[in-house]
């Protein structure tokens, strides 16, 4: 893209009013209960656990799945979980147990199926089973600019190797943010811990993310974002009400946090709307003309979760990083490369990069 055209696009993006965002709006007649300030009550614990992922699997050319397609996906997942939950032969080697992985990715597995909880059903919006969360563009895929690729783990941008030290490992491994985009925005389901607690007041709204105990704080009624140099984890979020919908606009993302390779121009707009006693419609709209050819967005529905959010103690008794770094030093001494772990592949896939429901 010509530099002048790109500069013009960026300028238009930075000046565009929030009202231009095209996050999907649900058609609902539900009248949500009210909080003390008179706005809809969004409080409680919610879950987005689902077999559906952000991007649509290319095998589907349609957003709405048939009930037969949804049943096939859910049945296949049920069979995999059942197989993975069988007693494991204590004499078996990892190479003997490809079906023991949470999603049959191969023999080099990080998770036994019994330890995962990605969801058992396809995501439904207004009762309609979906092949992906993205509704715009129509193909259900992120519109990356030619030559721009989704980022590697952000810690590698400084030119360091992935196992040089703890600071060059992925954010999820370091317990700074949940992997796969679970912390948001956009808030996305991953392998487990897909529970969120919303607490609201007149001046602030907080979203506690079960994974990595992240807390997003939304400054309600704020008229402008923090200075550009201030870039907290999960960005700077300001919120307001449009009728019965909570609108959250987020900019100023931390430089080590990325959404599919987005730049520091990234802006995400979210809309949360109660559409039932136990359903919360969630819509999102993503803008960054330096990385994406056009804005893109989509929707899904949170369901009411059972019980509270429990503490997530990410690194208590975890020897993973010690083993990873020790193994890297051993490789350097011997010059022999061992098989790579697939933790980054897991995070990438659960973020939707491998496309849509299990197949």
Secondary structure, 3 states (H helix, E strand, C coil): CCHHHHHHHHHHHHHCCHHHCCCCCCCCCCCCCECCCCCECCCEEEECCCCCCCCCCCCCCCCECCHHHHHHHHHHHHHHHHHHCCCCCCCCCHHHCHHHECCCCCCCCCCEHHHCCCCCCCCEECCEEECCCEEECCCCCCCECCCCCCCCCHHHHHCCCCCCCHHHCCCCCCCCCCHHHCCCCCCCCCCCCCEEEEEECCCEEEEEECHHHEEEEEEECCCCCCCCCCCCCCCEEEEEEECCEEEEEEECCCCCCCCCCCCCCCEEEEEEEEEECCEEEEEEEEECCCCECCCEEEEEEEEECCCCCCCCCCCCCCCHHHHHHHHHHHHHHHCCCCCCCCHHHHHHHHCCCCCCCCC
